[in-house]
Amino acid sequence: SQLLDLTLGRARELGSSTILIYANEHTIASNKFLRHHGFVSVGSSGVMKADHVIETRLNELPVGFTLKQYSDINEPIVLLTALDVCYLDMWGHQHSDQRTEEELQSPRFLQYYEAEDIFLLFDAEDAISGICSLKLDGRRDESGTKVDLLDAPGVIQKYRQQGYQRQLVLAGIEQLRKNGERPILLEFWGESEEVLGIYRSLGFEMAHHYITYHKDLK
């Protein structure tokens, strides 16, 4: 408790208005401790894993919706907008209203993901509506085996409850399978239980699950 008080005090000195802490869902004492000190659960983060072949046939998108690879667009402002609006209000994702000219010309996101490995969803009005990214051999699992990586999709709030995360994940899996079959890790932040259910229905199982806690420092 004393260490936590010192940490919160230091955060206030630095001008922070809020603080996030992640606790393993299985560590009962940690979760009780955080709730006791006024932290509120606002979501979850973690890693899901699929060891076996998953059905990759894409579900039909609504009329007018299209799924494109960023390599077919190559407009930095489109990518940056997608990262902002598709993950808006999902705890654990960063949002920036002020970007440098360098970032506007060459998004840092492209240092981690190849342009052809970023999928963007557009609605019938050609407005950006979703994003999903992937990386071949992106991580190693507990045994040291190379596994592919999927960054869990983001969908704009207007469509977040429509289940379009399924089509985005399936597009990512289909792209990964072009280079062979390996286990896939799906990393997520701020997902609802409903969306986690979509991932489970596709064959992913929870590997590590953390509860996201928030506290207002004002």
C-alpha positions as CSV (number, residue, x, y, z in Angstrom):
1,S,0.0,0.0,0.0
2,Q,2.9,2.4,0.8
3,L,4.6,1.6,-2.5
4,L,1.3,2.2,-4.3
5,D,0.8,5.6,-2.5
6,L,4.3,6.7,-3.6
7,T,3.7,5.6,-7.2
8,L,0.4,7.5,-7.4
9,G,2.0,10.6,-5.8
10,R,4.8,10.5,-8.3
11,A,2.3,10.1,-11.2
12,R,0.5,13.2,-10.0
13,E,3.8,15.2,-9.8
14,L,4.4,14.3,-13.4
15,G,1.0,15.7,-14.3
16,S,-0.8,12.4,-15.0
17,S,-4.5,12.5,-14.8
18,T,-5.1,8.7,-14.9
19,I,-3.3,5.5,-14.3
20,L,-3.7,1.9,-15.6
21,I,-2.7,-1.3,-13.9
22,Y,-2.9,-4.8,-15.2
23,A,-3.6,-7.8,-12.9
24,N,-3.5,-11.5,-13.8
25,E,-7.1,-12.7,-13.6
26,H,-6.1,-15.7,-11.6
27,T,-4.3,-13.7,-8.9
28,I,-7.2,-13.1,-6.5
29,A,-5.2,-11.2,-4.0
30,S,-3.9,-8.6,-6.6
31,N,-7.4,-8.0,-7.9
32,K,-8.8,-7.5,-4.4
33,F,-6.0,-5.2,-3.5
34,L,-6.6,-2.9,-6.5
35,R,-10.3,-2.8,-6.0
36,H,-9.7,-2.0,-2.3
37,H,-7.6,1.0,-3.4
38,G,-10.2,2.5,-5.7
39,F,-9.2,1.0,-9.0
40,V,-12.1,0.1,-11.4
41,S,-12.1,-2.7,-13.9
42,V,-12.4,-1.2,-17.4
43,G,-11.5,-4.1,-19.7
44,S,-9.0,-6.8,-20.3
45,S,-5.9,-7.5,-22.2
46,G,-3.9,-10.6,-23.0
47,V,-2.9,-13.3,-25.5
48,M,-5.0,-16.0,-27.1
49,K,-3.4,-18.9,-29.1
50,A,-4.6,-21.2,-31.9
51,D,-2.4,-24.3,-32.4
52,H,-4.5,-25.9,-35.1
53,V,-5.9,-25.1,-38.6
54,I,-8.7,-22.6,-38.4
55,E,-11.4,-22.3,-41.1
56,T,-10.3,-19.3,-43.1
57,R,-13.3,-18.9,-45.4
58,L,-14.3,-15.2,-45.1
59,N,-17.8,-14.5,-44.0
60,E,-19.6,-12.2,-46.4
61,L,-19.3,-8.6,-45.6
62,P,-22.4,-6.3,-45.7
63,V,-23.3,-4.8,-49.1
64,G,-20.9,-2.0,-49.9
65,F,-18.2,-3.0,-47.4
66,T,-14.7,-3.7,-48.7
67,L,-11.6,-5.1,-47.2
68,K,-8.3,-3.7,-48.5
69,Q,-4.6,-4.2,-47.8
70,Y,-2.8,-1.0,-46.9
71,S,-0.3,-1.7,-49.6
72,D,-3.1,-0.9,-52.1
73,I,-3.7,2.5,-50.4
74,N,-0.3,3.8,-49.1
75,E,-1.8,7.0,-47.7
76,P,-0.3,7.6,-44.2
77,I,-3.2,9.7,-43.0
78,V,-5.6,6.8,-43.7
79,L,-3.5,4.4,-41.6
80,L,-3.1,7.0,-38.8
81,T,-6.9,7.7,-38.8
82,A,-7.6,4.0,-38.7
83,L,-5.4,3.5,-35.6
84,D,-7.1,6.4,-33.9
85,V,-10.8,5.8,-34.6
86,C,-10.9,2.0,-34.7
87,Y,-9.4,1.6,-31.2
88,L,-11.0,4.7,-29.7
89,D,-11.9,4.2,-26.0
90,M,-10.3,0.7,-25.9
91,W,-8.0,0.8,-22.8
92,G,-4.4,0.0,-23.6
93,H,-4.4,1.7,-27.0
94,Q,-2.8,5.1,-27.5
95,H,-4.4,8.0,-29.3
96,S,-2.7,11.1,-30.5
97,D,-4.2,14.4,-31.5
98,Q,-0.9,16.0,-32.3
99,R,1.6,14.2,-34.6
100,T,4.9,15.4,-35.9
101,E,5.3,16.0,-39.6
102,E,7.7,13.0,-39.7
103,E,4.9,10.7,-38.3
104,L,2.4,12.1,-40.8
105,Q,4.8,11.3,-43.6
106,S,6.0,7.9,-42.3
107,P,3.9,6.3,-39.5
108,R,6.0,4.4,-36.9
109,F,3.4,1.6,-37.2
110,L,5.0,0.7,-40.5
111,Q,8.3,-0.1,-38.7
112,Y,6.5,-3.1,-37.1
113,Y,4.1,-4.3,-39.8
114,E,4.6,-4.6,-43.6
115,A,2.1,-2.6,-45.7
116,E,0.6,-5.8,-47.2
117,D,0.1,-7.2,-43.7
118,I,-2.3,-4.5,-42.6
119,F,-5.9,-4.9,-43.5
120,L,-8.4,-2.0,-43.5
121,L,-12.2,-2.3,-43.6
122,F,-14.2,0.4,-45.3
123,D,-18.0,0.8,-45.1
124,A,-20.5,1.6,-47.9
125,E,-19.6,5.3,-47.7
126,D,-15.9,4.4,-48.0
127,A,-15.2,5.5,-44.5
128,I,-12.5,3.7,-42.5
129,S,-14.3,1.2,-40.2
130,G,-11.8,-1.4,-39.1
131,I,-8.1,-2.5,-39.0
132,C,-6.2,-5.7,-38.3
133,S,-2.4,-6.3,-38.6
134,L,-0.3,-9.4,-38.6
135,K,3.4,-10.5,-38.5
136,L,5.0,-13.7,-39.8
137,D,7.2,-15.3,-37.1
138,G,6.3,-12.4,-34.9
139,R,7.0,-14.0,-31.5
140,R,8.2,-17.2,-29.8
141,D,6.0,-19.2,-27.5
142,E,6.9,-20.6,-24.1
143,S,8.8,-23.5,-25.7
144,G,10.8,-21.1,-27.9
145,T,8.9,-22.1,-31.1
146,K,8.4,-19.3,-33.6
147,V,4.7,-18.4,-34.0
148,D,2.8,-15.9,-36.1
149,L,1.3,-12.8,-34.6
150,L,-2.1,-11.2,-35.0
151,D,-2.7,-7.7,-33.5
152,A,-6.4,-8.0,-32.5
153,P,-8.7,-5.9,-34.8
154,G,-10.1,-2.5,-34.0
155,V,-13.6,-1.6,-35.2
156,I,-15.1,1.9,-35.0
157,Q,-17.7,2.4,-32.3
158,K,-20.5,2.6,-34.8
159,Y,-19.9,-1.0,-35.9
160,R,-18.1,-2.5,-32.9
161,Q,-21.1,-4.6,-31.8
162,Q,-21.7,-6.0,-35.3
163,G,-19.0,-8.7,-35.1
164,Y,-16.9,-7.5,-38.0
165,Q,-13.8,-8.5,-35.9
166,R,-14.5,-12.0,-37.3
167,Q,-13.9,-11.0,-40.9
168,L,-10.8,-9.0,-40.0
169,V,-9.2,-11.9,-38.1
170,L,-10.1,-14.4,-40.8
171,A,-8.5,-12.1,-43.4
172,G,-5.3,-12.0,-41.3
173,I,-5.3,-15.8,-40.9
174,E,-5.7,-16.3,-44.6
175,Q,-2.7,-14.0,-45.2
176,L,-0.6,-15.9,-42.7
177,R,-1.5,-19.3,-44.1
178,K,0.0,-18.3,-47.5
179,N,3.4,-18.8,-45.8
180,G,2.7,-22.1,-44.1
181,E,0.9,-23.2,-41.0
182,R,2.2,-22.2,-37.6
183,P,0.6,-21.5,-34.2
184,I,-0.9,-18.1,-34.1
185,L,-0.8,-15.7,-31.1
186,L,-3.6,-13.1,-31.0
187,E,-2.7,-10.1,-28.7
188,F,-5.6,-8.0,-27.5
189,W,-6.2,-4.9,-25.4
190,G,-9.5,-3.5,-24.1
191,E,-11.6,-6.2,-25.7
192,S,-15.2,-6.9,-24.5
193,E,-16.2,-10.4,-23.5
194,E,-18.4,-10.6,-26.6
195,V,-15.5,-10.0,-28.9
196,L,-13.3,-12.5,-27.0
197,G,-16.2,-15.0,-27.7
198,I,-15.7,-14.4,-31.4
199,Y,-12.1,-15.3,-31.2
200,R,-12.9,-18.4,-29.2
201,S,-15.4,-19.4,-31.9
202,L,-12.6,-19.3,-34.4
203,G,-10.4,-21.7,-32.4
204,F,-8.4,-19.4,-30.2
205,E,-7.9,-20.3,-26.5
206,M,-6.8,-18.0,-23.7
207,A,-3.1,-18.2,-22.9
208,H,-2.7,-15.1,-20.7
209,H,-5.5,-12.9,-19.5
210,Y,-5.1,-9.7,-17.5
211,I,-7.8,-7.4,-16.0
212,T,-7.3,-3.7,-16.9
213,Y,-7.8,-1.4,-13.9
214,H,-8.2,2.4,-14.1
215,K,-8.0,5.1,-11.4
216,D,-8.6,8.8,-11.8
217,L,-5.8,10.8,-10.3
218,K,-7.5,14.2,-10.3
